[in-house]
Amino acid sequence: MFVAKYDVNGFFEWAKSAISDEAQGSDIAIDSAGNCFVTGYFRVASTFGTTTLESDGFFDLFLAKYDPDGELLWARNSGTSVAINAAGIALDAGGNAYLTGSFVGNVTLGQTTLINDDVFNLFVAGYDPLGSVFFARSAGTEGELSSYSIAVDPGGSLIVAGQLKGRALVGSDDLLSLGDSDVFVAKLSISPEGGSVGFTSYGRLQDGSFQLGFNLDACSTWRLQSSTDLKFWSTLQTYGAQSGFQIYIDRDAKNFPRRFYRLAAP
């Protein structure tokens, strides 16, 4: 794993690496002060600056924070004896870092133990600016649920995306892949309950149509839109101020090699 900094003109400033037989960086984020957060996974032992992280399992996650000059501020891992991989990172306005990825076996993050004895399930964890875990949640049941990306919306909710194989439970939503695997997007609260407050799933049907499922809240009207180039959007259907799970089948999807979708509030 290495991280390098270049100035706005492309000139090199500094580079840092982990001393390890196997450490893989997965994602990176920069806070408003210019600090750099790097996450990924490693095996056996990895040294970041003067901090050595040990892994007792197949592989473990890491999160390292560097200051604007490339000096290590801290590095963290889970210390799990199973397998956990951090694939995505996002920061909020307060400098808190949120990780997402997948794990198998039981893993403790902060004061929370996530239970999973079978296939890979997703996890989300929040770290404060000093590297302490203050939030951890997981989702999934008998199917594989792997998360690869995360974002924080203006309201502080977390948006995660990844791959679903089989059946999985996210909050109160029971998901089933329509093929061998499907993509999923989930919106998660970081309230103490940590429930799913919104969800979108989709997959291609046998006739080539595309089915989308999503939750709406009653705070606004919504437009389901599609695009082939992410520039021009057409409205497929408008939903009034209603809440609950909705399903839309796009019969025209079979006529396009690719099509993008979004929910837009007027």
Secondary structure, DSSP 8 states (H G I E B T S, - for coil): -EEEEE-TTS-EEEEEE-EESSEEEEEEEE-TT--EEEEEEESSEEEETTEEEE--SSBEEEEEEE-TTS-EEEEEE---SSEEEEEEEEE-TTS-EEEEEEEES-EEETTEEE--SSS-EEEEEEE-TTS-EEEEEEE-SSSEEEEEEEEE-TTS-EEEEEEEESEEEETTEEEE-SSS-EEEEEEE--STT--EEEEEEEEE-TTS-EEEEEEE-TTS-EEEEEESSSSS-EEEEEE-S--EEEEEEEGGGGGSS--EEEEE--
